[in-house]
Amino acid sequence: MPPRHRLALTTVALLAAFCCPAGAYQLNYTLDMALGYSDNINQSATDPVGQTMLIPRLDFDFKEEGASLKVDAIGQVEYRDYLQGDFANEVRGQLSGVATWIILPHRLNFNFEDYAAVQPIDILAPNAPNNQQQTNVFTLGPTFDFRVYQTLNGQADLRLTNSTASETKDFNSNRALGALRLIKDLNPLDQLSANVEYRDIHFTDSSGGPDYRRIDGFVRYQSKLSQLDLDLAGGYSRVNFSGAGDDSGFLGRVLLTWRATPSNTLSLGAVRQFADASQDLIVDPAALVAAAQGTGIVVGSSTITPDVYLEKRIQAGYGYQSERFRLHIDPYYKKLDYLLDPTLNQTVHGAVAGISYRVRPLWTLAFDATEETRDYTSIDRTDEDIRYDLSFTDQLARHWSVRADLIRNERNSTALDQGFRENIAFLTLIFKR
């Protein structure tokens, strides 16, 4: 089933679930009507095309904390009407949803997850409307919990995953995961676990592959204190390709979150692991909430290929929030080394930052910025993508507001005629439930 159709069905299913009788659930949604103009919609260095856009949009987030069902989902669906007709009108969707059906409390759960996004077809080309595609990662399967001895528990997971892209067919795959975990509760706040995970990946298109198997074995320590969360993991991974050899290496993950004060939060993280694009597309719903910019669905920067890479990543984050003022900055650095095809080996660094200030009780002024530099070592190319968004929001009434945005997109590239400058203006009428 094409990713756009699957996204539509998933959205309808979620909306239907909202209307059904349930326990303690919370549904928030907004209906937007945005009118915008881009002076370079095709993001061309030499032949810019101006375009007016009309974009109706639905944004929603849903939480359910029932005795037999837990759901956390956030999503957007928008229709882009290019009024001058230089590009075909399109539907875009973004979703991060996790649902857990509790069949037997503390014994058996069944899990559903769906992650949809818009990503580039060719990461080396500008993100014009004809270089965008819908991606989707859908996962389901049971989790079985069992007691081994007093404070030692066990957990067995089985997951089946279908990953698809609307244009990059060699990315499409079916995946199976089996995992076994032994979990030791050291005290009410600290937990130690031993984990073994086995993955089998089969590419459904003849252009994909080779198929491969991956096994991870690691020890994990988690601590949740009143102001500090700590998550440490260390172990070993091995990837075996069908007819193309194998690779192995150390697996390590570190994540620290410090809530220094009620207003200040600091996080630090580091990762060394084997990964691929399907894994990269899985985004926690809470992270998607934090990344929402209010201007609709922004095209991602994932390289949509079937290839496995060794990822080395360091990231940090700082957030401040008061009654009228918000600030966040999240710098990162990562290095991706592809195991079979080094063409897209890359070193990436960048940052996401935002600041907002409530000038008056009903007026909010905000500025968001992102910067990412990708250095492709094998093809001797460097791309720098920059996005600025200055916005003003006026709360007209309890449910109604209007927002104005001035957006600047830039790419600086060492490749000939691959850089561009784009200016966008949006005026959006918003109804919020």
Beta strands, then each sheet from edge to edge (+ up, - down):
strand 1: 25-38
strand 2: 51-65
strand 3: 69-82
strand 4: 90-104
strand 5: 108-120
strand 6: 132-149
strand 7: 152-165
strand 8: 173-187
strand 9: 190-203
strand 10: 212-224
strand 11: 228-241
strand 12: 246-258
strand 13: 264-275
strand 14: 309-321
strand 15: 325-338
strand 16: 346-360
strand 17: 363-376
strand 18: 381-395
strand 19: 400-413
strand 20: 420-432
sheet 1: 1+ 2- 3+ 4- 5+ 6- 7+ 8- 9+ 10- 11+ 12- 13+ 14- 15+ 16- 17+ 18- 19+ 20- 1+
end
